[in-house]
Amino acid sequence: MTSEHGTKKSLTSSHWGTYRVHTKSGKLTALEGFERDEDPSPIGQGIVDVLDGPMRIKKPMVRRGWLENGPGNAEGGRGADEFVEVSWSRVIRLVVDELNRVRGRYGNQAIYGGSYGWSSAGRFHHAQSQLKRFLNSIGGYTYSRNTYSYAAAEVTLPYVLGDFYSMVNGATSWDVIKEYTGLFVAFGGAPLRNGQVTNGGVGRHVQQQGMQEAAANGVKVVNVSPLRSDVLEEMNADWFAIYPGSDVALLLGIAHTLHEEKLADTGFLSTYTVGYERFRDYFLGETDGVVKDSAWAERKTGMPAARIRHLARDMARQRTMISVSWSLTRQDNGEQPYWAAIAVASMLGQLGLPGGGIGFGYSAMNAIGANYQGIPGAALPQGKNPVKSFIPVARITDLLLNPGAQFEYNGMTETYPDIKLIYWAGGNPFHHHQDLVRMRAAWQKPDTVIVHEWCWNAQAKHADIVLPAATFLERNDIASSSRDPFLIYMEKAVEPAGQSLSDYEIFSKLAEELGAREAFTEGRDEEQWLKVFYDETCEKAGNSGIDLPSFEDFKAKGWFENLMPNEPQVLMKAYREDPVGNALRTPSGKIEIFSETVAGFGYEECPGFPFWNEPKEWLGKENPEFPMHLISNQPKNKLHSQLDHGSLSRKSKINGREPVVIHPEDAKIRNIKQNSLVRIYNGRGACLCSAVVSDEVRVGVLQLSTGAWFDPPQPGVLGVSCQHGNPNVLTRDEGTSRLAQGPSALSCLVEIELYAGEDLALGAFLPPAISSECC
């Protein structure tokens, strides 16, 4: 649609929302919230000033050291060297030759296909799918399993409940909670900032409305978190400011009280679960001689025993929903909080009842707890990967540092391959990963790093070959999610900046030179693929009773909403009503509070039932050198690190740096004032931030959101690993346990002080040195 003034309004979608895109004379001018969304996320505004800004990568780039010296250990050059502009024909030849060299000399297992991250909400231009399809078309690659978001739960829930995704996506809806729930106990909180997003796109934001209506209807909320802000202020939550990482101890204290006071539902336990006796013997101390009662839990959590007992009684006397955030999985022994919460919910006997039971990640995404039927969309076929080597996703640094070493994971013992080439598209490991100083050193080891990127973030700066990628505003696509009722036609709003190409166009060029064009493209261009996608979506939707319009009508309107009435969603309702006919996909068909399978793996840290392991770093054990616990949670003004250089994210920074929240008592003894420039440090690294003094965090805790672009200072600067405020220079790069090997970022001790070093010029939002020489 174009006005008489030459302003065009097209429609697009992203993981954080759907917007009307305003352009004039071919330039982006504004994003306007979608008319069907009453609570649009402000995140989208961050792209307006950076889409064609100075950080945009507009031409193919090659790191000078790689161009002059060829493939090999970069010896510190990645992240430090200047780049050289080259033509598309030259860079295609360089990439093809390097792929052929590595495949021919070392085999396809020497290629690591990274591409972890939330790229486009569009189903066709989905960078991970494009990369995996391309690599599979030329012989495969070493891949990763699970996610940084909730790896520990992905591995654990199938053993306990028989499945992961149906349990997460099937969360009891807010509509049901507001009518039936008396008490909502949020372990890890239910932070609204996370509820802005859903992978595959958001048509309408519903989390805030769901929470507000529940509170207005009298639902009592308990926020079990070291952060008061982890629950919406209007919910007037009772704050259990426990030590970070002690949720399992609190749950064990609750379980002990329920048992001792005969509040456990023995009928539910005997009918719907197996293995409760093993768990009971453990919390009674018959297994190890340690009784896990409320007094024991007080020592582990910092919460008074009487308050713990009162909470247990409250939970037993009314309809109670136990919510466990995804963040609980990202810590030492992150498998255990979910398992323990399921055990306590089973003792309460309310699983499958309206408003009771358990929910995994309320407000972790917009879709969790929403009450609608999503549209089952198509996905780009990735083909078959003949390479069998893999890693748990959070073990990439170990992979690069220890080729040939063995690792244990989920009952298996595997071997790290020797990676010579990393190919990454659609993500930023310098955001997701932990202990970035260690990772940056490991990142120098492969012969070659190739990335697709649209802006000069740390991932692009640490590459050898950078292929300029078009953004979601510069191509046509279809956004759909099984977790959202909207189907959106993402109309190209502007032409790609400079010489940028879509991932599909880049891979098509490479596939042609490698003799795999037909296998990769199947002879289709973008428009033909979108028609194929839409036809497949129509077929899938039709099987679910959803009647979609013609492709042309869909494109003309730009969106479709599934208005099918759906009965209120209650997690595990079918299982409760018929535990035999609707048996779970566990060996017993029941909830396995004790898993013989997991016990058989022989992991002492994960013996097959909910188990307390003291975290390696936490406030429950005095550490005079590093006495503060760092919470590195998700940001509210961007999705992960995306658009950190945009206007919205930059507005929230103080003196150009990420804010860190510190309790007034902790600030006073360190002479830290509001907006002070501070240094947070431990044995792994140090970062500079600006202080926000607030009682929104418990004493002894610092809160520093992730997402600040990694910005190491110039060589020679001592005592600073990131001058911009990336907490992952501080976090631990160790697996949650041998079961899942997930990230344990939230088990992290640090110290904080006023910064007294030299003035440092920020470089996060400056491009690297670039030579205009064309080779």
C-alpha positions in Angstrom: 0.0 0.0 0.0 1.5 3.4 -1.1 0.2 6.8 -0.1 0.1 9.9 -2.4 3.1 11.1 -0.4 5.2 8.1 -1.5 5.1 6.4 1.8 4.6 2.6 1.7 3.2 0.4 4.5 4.0 -3.3 4.2 3.7 -6.0 6.7 6.4 -8.1 8.3 6.9 -10.4 11.3 9.7 -11.2 13.7 10.2 -13.3 16.8 9.3 -10.3 18.9 6.2 -9.1 17.0 4.4 -8.2 13.8 4.6 -4.7 12.4 3.5 -2.4 9.6 6.7 -1.2 8.0 6.8 2.4 6.8 9.2 3.2 3.9 9.7 6.3 1.8 11.6 6.5 -1.4 12.9 3.0 -0.7 14.2 3.7 2.8 12.9 2.4 6.1 11.3 5.2 8.2 9.3 3.6 11.0 7.8 0.4 12.3 4.2 0.5 13.6 2.6 -2.1 15.8 0.3 -4.6 14.0 -3.3 -3.6 14.3 -4.3 -6.9 15.7 -1.7 -6.6 18.6 -2.9 -4.5 21.5 0.5 -4.8 23.3 3.2 -4.6 20.6 6.8 -5.1 21.7 9.0 -2.0 21.4 12.0 -4.3 20.3 11.2 -3.9 16.6 11.9 -0.1 16.7 15.5 -0.9 17.3 16.1 -1.8 13.6 15.0 1.6 12.1 18.3 3.5 12.6 20.7 0.6 11.9 19.2 -1.2 8.9 21.4 0.9 6.6 23.7 2.4 9.2 27.5 2.3 9.6 27.5 -1.2 11.2 25.9 -2.7 8.1 28.0 -5.2 6.1 27.4 -4.4 2.5 30.1 -6.3 0.7 31.9 -9.6 1.0 34.8 -9.4 3.5 37.8 -11.5 4.1 40.2 -11.2 7.1 43.5 -9.9 5.8 45.5 -12.5 7.8 43.6 -15.4 6.2 43.7 -13.8 2.7 47.4 -13.4 2.8 48.5 -16.5 4.8 45.8 -19.0 3.9 43.8 -21.3 6.2 45.3 -22.2 9.6 45.4 -21.3 13.3 44.6 -17.6 13.4 46.9 -17.1 16.5 44.9 -14.2 17.8 44.1 -12.6 14.4 40.3 -13.4 14.6 38.8 -10.4 16.3 41.9 -8.2 15.7 42.8 -8.1 12.0 41.4 -5.7 9.4 39.2 -6.9 6.7 39.5 -6.6 2.9 36.5 -6.1 0.6 36.3 -8.6 -2.3 33.9 -9.3 -5.1 31.2 -11.9 -4.9 32.9 -14.0 -7.6 36.1 -14.0 -5.7 34.6 -14.8 -2.3 32.5 -17.7 -3.8 35.7 -19.2 -5.2 37.5 -18.8 -1.9 34.6 -20.5 0.0 34.3 -23.3 -2.5 38.0 -24.0 -2.6 38.1 -24.2 1.2 35.1 -26.4 1.5 36.7 -28.8 -1.1 40.0 -28.7 0.7 38.6 -29.6 4.1 36.2 -32.2 2.7 38.9 -33.8 0.6 41.6 -33.9 3.2 39.7 -34.4 6.5 36.2 -35.4 5.6 32.9 -33.7 6.2 33.0 -34.4 10.0 35.7 -31.7 10.1 33.0 -29.1 9.3 31.0 -27.7 12.2 27.6 -26.4 11.1 27.0 -23.9 13.9 24.0 -21.8 13.1 22.5 -21.7 16.6 20.2 -18.8 17.3 16.9 -17.1 16.5 17.4 -15.8 13.0 14.3 -15.0 10.9 10.8 -15.8 11.9 10.2 -16.6 8.2 9.9 -20.3 7.5 11.8 -20.3 4.2 14.6 -17.8 5.0 15.5 -19.6 8.2 19.2 -19.5 8.4 19.7 -22.7 10.4 17.6 -24.7 7.9 19.3 -23.1 4.9 22.7 -23.9 6.3 21.9 -27.5 7.2 20.3 -28.2 3.9 23.3 -26.8 2.1 25.8 -28.7 4.1 23.8 -31.9 3.7 23.7 -31.4 0.0 27.5 -31.6 -0.1 28.1 -34.5 2.3 27.1 -33.4 5.8 28.7 -31.8 8.9 29.2 -32.2 12.6 26.1 -30.9 14.3 24.8 -29.9 17.7 22.0 -31.2 19.9 19.6 -29.4 22.2 19.5 -25.7 23.0 21.1 -23.1 25.3 17.6 -22.2 26.4 16.7 -25.4 28.2 19.0 -28.3 27.3 18.7 -29.9 30.7 14.9 -30.0 30.5 15.0 -31.3 26.9 17.0 -34.3 28.0 15.3 -34.9 31.4 11.6 -34.5 30.7 11.3 -37.4 28.3 12.6 -39.7 31.0 10.1 -38.3 33.6 7.0 -37.4 31.5 7.7 -39.1 28.2 8.1 -36.0 26.1 9.5 -32.5 26.2 7.8 -30.3 23.6 4.2 -31.3 24.3 4.7 -30.7 27.9 6.1 -27.2 27.3 3.7 -26.2 24.6 0.7 -27.8 26.3 0.9 -25.5 29.4 -2.4 -24.8 31.1 -3.7 -21.5 29.7 -4.0 -18.3 31.6 -7.8 -18.4 31.0 -7.9 -21.5 33.1 -5.5 -20.2 35.7 -7.5 -17.1 36.4 -10.6 -19.1 37.0 -9.3 -22.1 38.9 -5.9 -21.4 40.4 -5.7 -20.3 44.0 -1.9 -20.2 44.3 0.7 -19.7 41.5 4.2 -20.5 42.7 6.7 -19.3 40.3 10.2 -20.9 40.7 12.5 -18.6 38.8 9.6 -16.1 38.4 7.6 -15.4 35.3 9.3 -12.4 33.8 7.3 -10.4 31.3 10.4 -9.4 29.3 10.7 -12.9 28.0 7.0 -13.1 27.1 7.6 -10.6 24.2 8.9 -13.3 21.9 8.0 -16.6 20.3 10.1 -18.5 17.7 8.3 -18.3 14.4 6.6 -15.0 15.0 4.1 -13.2 17.3 0.8 -11.9 16.0 -0.6 -10.8 19.3 1.0 -10.4 22.7 -1.1 -11.9 25.5 1.2 -12.6 28.4 0.7 -9.3 30.2 -3.1 -9.5 29.9 -3.1 -13.1 31.1 -1.1 -12.2 34.2 -3.1 -9.1 35.0 -6.4 -10.9 34.7 -5.2 -13.7 36.9 -4.1 -11.2 39.6 -7.4 -9.3 39.3 -9.3 -12.5 39.8 -7.6 -13.2 43.1 -4.8 -15.6 42.1 -2.2 -15.4 44.8 1.4 -15.4 43.5 4.7 -16.5 45.1 7.8 -15.3 43.3 10.7 -17.7 44.2 13.6 -15.8 42.8 16.5 -13.6 43.8 15.0 -10.9 41.7 11.7 -9.1 42.7 11.2 -8.0 39.1 10.8 -11.6 37.9 7.1 -11.2 38.5 4.9 -8.4 37.2 4.4 -5.7 39.8 0.6 -5.7 39.5 0.6 -9.4 40.7 1.6 -8.3 44.2 3.7 -11.4 44.6 5.0 -12.8 47.9 8.7 -12.7 47.4 10.8 -15.7 48.3 14.3 -14.2 47.7 16.2 -17.5 48.0 19.9 -18.1 47.3 20.3 -18.5 43.5 20.5 -22.2 42.6 18.8 -23.4 45.7 15.3 -24.2 44.2 15.8 -27.9 44.6 16.6 -27.6 48.2 13.4 -25.6 48.7 11.3 -28.2 46.9 12.8 -30.9 49.0 11.9 -29.0 52.2 8.3 -28.6 50.8 8.2 -32.4 49.9 9.3 -33.3 53.4 6.6 -31.1 55.0 3.9 -32.6 52.7 4.9 -36.1 53.7 5.4 -35.5 57.5 2.1 -33.6 57.8 0.3 -36.2 55.7 -0.6 -33.7 53.0 0.6 -35.8 50.1 -2.0 -37.3 47.8 -1.1 -41.0 48.1 -3.9 -42.1 45.7 -2.5 -39.9 42.9 1.1 -41.2 43.6 0.1 -44.8 43.4 -2.1 -44.5 40.3 -0.1 -42.1 38.2 3.5 -42.3 39.2 6.3 -44.9 39.8 9.3 -44.5 42.0 8.0 -42.2 44.6 9.4 -44.4 47.4 13.0 -43.8 46.2 12.4 -40.0 46.3 10.7 -40.3 49.7 13.5 -42.3 51.2 16.0 -39.7 49.9 14.3 -36.6 51.4 13.7 -38.6 54.7 17.4 -39.2 54.9 17.2 -42.9 54.7 19.4 -42.9 51.5 22.3 -40.8 52.8 21.6 -40.0 56.4 20.7 -36.4 55.7 17.1 -35.4 56.4 15.9 -32.7 53.9 13.4 -31.1 56.1 12.5 -27.4 56.3 15.3 -26.7 58.7 17.8 -28.2 56.3 16.2 -26.3 53.5 16.6 -23.1 55.5 20.3 -23.6 55.6 20.5 -24.2 51.9 18.1 -21.4 50.7 18.3 -18.6 53.2 14.5 -18.8 53.8 13.1 -19.4 57.3 12.0 -22.9 58.0 8.6 -21.7 59.2 8.0 -19.8 56.0 8.8 -23.0 54.0 6.4 -25.1 56.0 3.7 -22.4 55.6 4.2 -22.4 51.8 3.9 -26.2 51.7 0.6 -26.1 53.6 -0.7 -23.3 51.4 0.1 -25.4 48.3 -1.7 -28.4 49.7 -4.9 -26.6 50.8 -5.8 -25.0 47.5 -5.5 -25.5 43.7 -1.8 -24.7 43.1 0.1 -24.2 39.9 3.8 -24.7 40.1 5.7 -22.8 37.4 9.3 -23.5 36.7 11.2 -21.0 34.5 13.5 -22.1 31.7 16.3 -20.3 33.5 16.4 -22.9 36.2 17.9 -25.4 33.7 20.8 -23.1 33.0 22.8 -23.8 36.2 24.7 -26.5 37.9 22.6 -29.6 38.0 19.9 -27.9 35.9 18.2 -31.2 35.3 17.1 -31.4 38.9 14.7 -28.4 39.5 12.2 -29.6 36.9 12.4 -33.2 38.2 11.9 -32.0 41.8 9.0 -29.7 40.8 7.3 -32.6 39.0 7.7 -34.8 42.1 6.2 -32.1 44.4 3.3 -31.5 41.9 2.7 -35.3 42.0 2.6 -35.2 45.8 0.0 -32.5 45.6 -2.0 -34.7 43.2 -3.3 -31.9 41.0 -1.6 -32.7 37.7 -4.3 -32.7 34.9 -6.8 -30.7 36.9 -7.8 -27.2 35.8 -5.5 -24.6 37.3 -3.3 -27.1 39.1 -0.2 -29.1 38.4 2.8 -27.7 36.7 3.9 -25.4 33.9 7.3 -25.2 32.2 8.2 -21.6 31.4 5.2 -19.3 31.9 6.2 -16.1 30.1 9.4 -17.7 28.8 7.7 -17.1 25.4 4.5 -15.3 24.4 2.9 -18.6 23.5 3.3 -20.4 26.8 -0.1 -20.3 28.5 -1.9 -18.7 25.5 -5.2 -20.3 24.6 -5.4 -20.7 20.8 -4.7 -23.3 18.2 -1.6 -22.5 16.2 -1.2 -23.1 12.4 1.0 -26.0 11.5 3.3 -24.6 8.9 5.8 -26.0 6.5 9.6 -26.1 7.0 12.5 -26.2 4.6 13.5 -29.9 4.2 17.1 -30.2 5.4 17.9 -33.5 3.8 19.9 -36.3 5.4 23.2 -35.8 7.2 25.4 -38.8 6.7 27.9 -37.5 9.3 27.1 -39.0 12.8 29.4 -36.8 14.9 27.7 -34.3 17.2 28.2 -32.3 20.3 25.8 -31.0 23.0 25.3 -27.4 21.8 27.0 -25.8 24.8 30.2 -27.8 24.5 31.6 -25.9 21.5 34.7 -24.6 23.2 35.5 -28.1 24.5 35.1 -29.4 20.9 37.6 -26.9 19.5 40.1 -27.3 22.3 40.0 -31.1 22.7 39.7 -32.9 19.4 39.8 -36.7 20.0 38.8 -36.4 23.6 35.8 -38.3 24.9 32.7 -36.8 26.5 29.7 -38.3 28.3 26.2 -37.3 27.4 22.7 -38.8 28.0 24.0 -42.3 28.6 26.5 -42.2 25.7 30.3 -41.8 25.5 31.2 -39.9 22.3 34.4 -38.4 20.8 35.0 -34.8 19.7 36.0 -34.6 16.1 38.8 -32.4 14.8 37.1 -29.3 13.4 38.9 -27.5 10.6 36.1 -25.3 9.4 33.2 -23.5 11.2 30.3 -22.4 9.0 27.8 -20.2 10.9 24.6 -18.5 9.8 21.8 -16.9 11.8 23.3 -16.8 15.3 26.0 -15.3 17.5 28.1 -17.7 19.7 29.8 -14.6 21.2 26.4 -14.0 22.9 25.1 -17.4 23.7 28.3 -19.1 25.0 29.9 -18.9 28.4 33.5 -18.0 29.5 34.1 -15.9 26.3 37.8 -15.4 27.1 38.3 -19.2 26.9 36.0 -19.5 23.8 37.8 -16.6 22.0 41.1 -18.5 22.4 39.5 -21.7 21.2 38.0 -19.8 18.2 41.5 -19.2 16.9 42.2 -22.9 16.4 40.2 -23.9 13.3 41.6 -23.3 9.8 38.7 -21.2 8.7 35.6 -19.5 10.1 32.8 -18.5 7.6 29.8 -16.6 8.6 26.7 -15.0 7.1 26.0 -11.7 8.9 24.3 -8.4 8.3 26.1 -6.3 10.9 29.5 -6.1 12.5 28.8 -7.9 15.7 31.5 -9.9 17.5 30.7 -13.0 15.5 31.4 -11.2 12.2 34.5 -9.5 13.6 35.9 -13.0 14.7 35.4 -14.6 11.2 37.7 -15.1 8.3 35.1 -14.8 5.6 32.0 -12.7 6.0 29.2 -13.0 3.5 26.8 -10.1 3.7 23.3 -11.4 4.4 19.9 -9.7 3.7 17.6 -9.1 6.7 14.0 -10.1 7.2 12.9 -6.7 5.8 14.8 -7.3 2.6 13.1 -10.5 1.3 9.7 -12.1 1.0 8.8 -14.9 3.4 6.0 -16.5 5.4 6.0 -16.3 9.2 4.2 -19.1 11.0 4.4 -20.9 14.3 2.6 -23.9 15.8 2.5 -21.7 18.9 0.8 -18.7 17.3 -2.6 -18.3 15.6 -1.3 -15.9 12.9 0.1 -16.6 9.5 1.9 -13.5 8.1 3.1 -12.8 4.6 6.4 -10.9 5.1 6.5 -8.6 2.2 9.9 -7.3 1.2 10.0 -3.7 2.4 13.3 -2.4 1.0 16.0 -3.7 -1.3 19.0 -5.4 0.3 21.7 -2.9 1.4 24.7 -2.8 -0.8 25.6 -6.2 -2.2 23.8 -8.2 0.4 22.1 -11.4 -0.7 19.7 -13.7 1.1 21.1 -16.9 2.6 19.3 -18.8 0.0 20.9 -16.9 -2.8 24.4 -17.3 -1.2 24.0 -21.0 -0.8 22.6 -21.4 -4.3 25.7 -19.8 -5.7 28.0 -22.1 -3.6 25.9 -25.2 -4.5 26.2 -24.5 -8.2 30.0 -24.3 -8.0 30.0 -27.5 -5.9 27.8 -29.4 -8.3 24.9 -29.5 -5.8 22.6 -26.8 -7.2 19.7 -29.1 -8.1 19.9 -30.9 -4.8 19.9 -27.6 -2.9 17.4 -25.5 -4.9 15.3 -28.2 -6.6 15.1 -25.7 -9.5 13.0 -23.2 -7.5 13.5 -19.5 -6.8 12.2 -17.7 -3.7 8.6 -17.2 -5.0 8.3 -20.8 -6.1 9.5 -22.1 -2.7 7.0 -19.8 -0.9 4.2 -21.2 -3.0 5.3 -24.8 -2.1 5.5 -23.8 1.5 2.0 -22.3 1.4 0.5 -25.3 -0.3 2.0 -27.6 2.3 0.7 -25.3 5.1 -2.8 -25.4 3.6 -2.7 -29.2 3.6 -1.5 -29.4 7.2 -4.0 -26.8 8.3 -6.8 -28.5 6.5 -6.0 -31.7 8.3 -6.5 -29.7 11.5 -9.8 -28.2 10.4 -8.3 -24.8 9.4 -9.4 -23.4 6.0 -6.8 -21.1 4.6 -7.4 -18.6 1.7 -5.7 -18.9 -1.7 -2.1 -17.9 -1.9 -2.9 -14.7 -3.8 -5.6 -13.7 -1.4 -3.3 -14.3 1.5 -0.5 -12.2 0.0 -3.0 -9.4 -0.8 -4.3 -9.2 2.8 -0.9 -10.0 4.3 -2.2 -12.1 7.3 -4.6 -14.8 8.4 -5.8 -15.5 11.9 -7.1 -18.8 13.1 -10.2 -18.0 15.0 -11.2 -21.6 15.6 -12.7 -22.0 19.1 -10.5 -24.2 21.3 -11.4 -25.7 24.6 -9.3 -24.3 27.5 -5.9 -26.0 27.6 -5.1 -28.1 30.7 -1.7 -29.8 30.8 -1.9 -33.6 31.2 -5.7 -33.5 31.3 -6.0 -36.6 29.0 -3.5 -38.6 31.1 -5.4 -37.8 34.3 -8.7 -38.9 32.8 -7.3 -42.1 31.4 -3.8 -43.1 32.5 -4.0 -46.4 30.6 -5.5 -45.2 27.3 -3.4 -42.1 27.3 -0.3 -43.5 28.9 2.9 -41.4 28.8 5.8 -42.3 26.6 7.9 -43.5 29.5 8.9 -47.2 30.0 6.2 -47.5 32.7 3.6 -45.3 30.9 3.5 -43.2 34.1 5.3 -40.2 35.6 8.7 -41.6 36.6 9.7 -39.9 39.8 12.4 -42.5 39.7 13.9 -43.5 36.3 15.6 -46.9 36.1 17.0 -45.8 32.7 18.8 -42.7 34.1 19.9 -44.6 37.2 21.5 -47.1 34.8 23.8 -44.5 33.4 25.8 -44.5 36.6 26.1 -40.7 37.0 26.5 -40.1 40.7 25.4 -36.5 40.2 22.1 -37.6 38.6 21.0 -40.9 40.3 17.6 -41.2 38.7 15.4 -39.2 41.1 15.2 -35.5 42.2 18.6 -34.9 43.9 20.4 -32.1 45.6 23.9 -31.3 44.5 25.5 -28.3 46.0 26.4 -25.9 43.1 30.1 -25.3 42.5 29.5 -21.6 42.8 26.7 -20.2 45.0 26.0 -18.0 48.0 25.4 -21.1 50.3 29.1 -21.6 50.6 31.2 -18.6 51.7 33.7 -17.4 49.2 35.6 -14.3 50.5 37.3 -13.7 47.1 34.1 -13.7 45.1 31.2 -13.2 47.4 28.5 -12.0 44.9 26.3 -14.2 42.8 25.8 -13.0 39.2 22.4 -13.5 37.5 22.8 -13.1 33.8 19.2 -13.2 32.6 17.5 -12.3 29.4 17.2 -8.6 28.4 14.0 -6.7 28.0 15.0 -4.4 25.1 16.3 -7.0 22.6 16.1 -10.7 21.8 19.3 -12.1 23.0 21.9 -9.8 21.4 19.9 -8.9 18.3 19.6 -5.1 17.8 21.9 -4.3 20.7 23.2 -1.5 18.5 19.7 -0.2 17.8 18.1 2.8 19.4 16.0 1.0 21.9 18.8 -1.0 23.4 21.3 1.9 23.4 18.8 4.1 25.3 18.9 1.7 28.3 22.7 1.8 28.6 24.3 4.1 31.1 27.4 5.9 29.9 27.3 3.6 26.9 27.6 0.5 29.0 25.1 -2.2 30.2 23.5 -1.5 33.6 24.2 -3.9 36.5 21.7 -3.9 39.5 23.2 -4.1 43.0 21.5 -4.0 46.4 22.0 -0.8 48.4 23.7 -2.7 51.2 26.3 -4.3 48.8 26.8 -0.9 47.1 27.4 0.9 50.3 30.2 -1.2 51.6 31.9 -0.8 48.2 31.3 2.9 47.9 29.3 2.3 44.7 26.8 5.0 43.8 24.0 5.3 41.2 25.5 5.2 37.7 29.1 4.5 39.0 31.4 2.9 36.5 32.1 -0.6 38.0 34.3 -3.6 37.3 32.8 -7.0 37.8 35.4 -9.8 37.9 36.3 -13.3 38.8 39.0 -15.8 37.8 37.6 -16.2 34.3 37.4 -12.5 33.2 36.1 -9.0 34.0 33.7 -6.6 32.4 32.8 -2.9 32.9 29.2 -1.8 33.6 27.3 1.1 35.1 25.7 0.5 38.5 22.0 0.7 39.3 21.5 0.7 43.1 18.1 -1.0 43.9 16.5 -3.3 46.4 14.9 -5.2 43.4 17.7 -7.8 43.9 18.4 -9.7 47.1 21.5 -8.9 49.1 24.6 -10.7 47.7 23.2 -10.8 44.1 24.1 -8.8 41.0 21.8 -8.8 38.0 23.4 -8.1 34.6 21.3 -9.0 31.5 22.9 -10.8 28.6 23.0 -9.3 25.1 25.7 -6.6 25.3 27.9 -7.1 22.3 31.2 -8.6 23.3 33.8 -5.8 23.2 37.3 -6.8 24.3 39.7 -3.8 24.7 42.8 -3.2 22.7 45.7 -5.5 23.4 47.7 -4.4 26.5 44.8 -3.4 28.6 44.9 -5.4 31.8 42.0 -6.5 34.0 39.2 -6.0 31.5 37.8 -8.7 29.2 34.8 -6.8 27.9 34.5 -3.0 28.3 30.8 -3.0 27.2 29.2 -5.3 29.9 28.9 -8.8 28.4 28.4 -11.1 31.5 29.5 -14.2 29.6 33.2 -13.2 30.1 32.4 -14.2 33.8 30.1 -17.2 33.4 31.2 -20.9 33.8 31.7 -23.0 30.7 30.8 -26.4 32.3 28.0 -28.8 31.6 25.0 -29.0 33.9 25.8 -32.7 34.4 26.8 -35.6 32.3 23.1 -36.3 31.6 22.4 -33.2 29.5 25.6 -31.2 29.3 23.6 -28.0 29.2 25.0 -24.5 30.0 25.5 -23.6 33.6 25.8 -19.9 33.2 23.6 -19.0 36.3 26.0 -20.7 38.7 28.5 -17.9 38.8 30.3 -16.0 41.7 32.0 -12.6 41.2 33.2 -9.5 42.9 32.3 -5.9 42.0 34.3 -2.7 42.6 34.6 0.9 41.4 36.6 1.0 38.2 39.8 2.9 38.7 41.6 2.0 35.5 42.3 3.9 32.3 39.6 5.4 30.2 38.6 2.9 27.5 37.0 3.9 24.2 34.0 1.6 23.4 34.3 -0.3 20.2 31.3 -2.6 20.2 29.4 -0.4 17.7 32.3 0.5 15.5 33.2 -1.6 12.4 36.6 -3.1 12.1 39.3 -1.6 9.9 38.4 -2.3 6.3 40.6 -2.0 3.3 38.9 -0.8 0.1 41.4 -2.8 -1.9 39.6 -5.2 -4.1 41.3 -8.5 -4.7 
